[in-house]
């Protein structure tokens, strides 16, 4: 495409050279050939690939109700693509740069990097148009011949990005559809910072479903013991980072609770049984988690967990908490060896309880290791610890958003979690995924 435009431009090189000596511009012009003009522009409607339907459905079920770009995502889901109208008639005076003349109206330009732009100028400044480079086409607003404002970028393989741009990079709210040759399509919606995807910014309201996880530490340290006041339990603080995005004042019920039951093959939480009874007594949906150890096998740890944990009708799916360091992974024989043991634990617990366990991991583990076990990533729900204002960019059930929350009725800091969805999705989750 760029080559075609260059060929179109060549006949006017002599005119541009002559412009060094021309005081008044000529007023002739040219029409871009129909096929050239059509290839410059995105079609403004497009059938959404069937493979991305599930991604879109997932987004609309779990999206943030306060997303600033919700309407843009709806339009994308309906096949709409960002479109800019460009006049295909270009006056000769608006091709290239003329001495002592400010381009006005439609223009054909090469920027300093050799990229072809056909756009609309005002006072010699490109305001909106289409720009072609070696890997794709940008259509939208410009500032100093750089993408700036609302726009979209499309590659020949179908990759598509739309949203706010600054200095040729996505910056602000936007969406991106990636369609790799050797993988499944993936939709990312949220905030970008200078071209880097940050995630969906979460707003915390009373419509969210919140929960906590506890262990022996919530009962005190050493000889100091602090009882949990179950009848007073309310979430009142989402930690230093989470509280920045609270709408109003945090005052949320505890809708679900996980209790640490076991660790490795020797450690049992002595408060587990009592906390389990009290949580169920107070109508809180309850589950148990096991803390992974690299020192013993997955089978041995599964047996220890199953022997020391209660599983009653309506209980939440059991959770495997995996938080090893790189050195600990090597101690177990490497990442593949560890995943083999994790698969054994998950399979044994699923056969015993009748529900799929959930894998608890942190963001570092997701970034470095989860892609190495695509079956685990595909087959099991994920609970992630990520302490920031942006929602993790994975399919998840729970997000542990802070380790320093506050809960009325519990002494000290508490992990606060949010379910990835709203009431209807939570009720569906309870119906389909809890112990029968």
Order of alpha helices (4+ residues) and beta strands (2+ residues): alpha-alpha-beta-alpha-alpha-alpha-beta-beta-beta-beta-beta-beta-beta-beta-beta-beta-beta-beta-alpha-beta-beta-alpha-beta-alpha-beta-alpha-alpha-beta-alpha-alpha-beta-beta-beta-beta-alpha
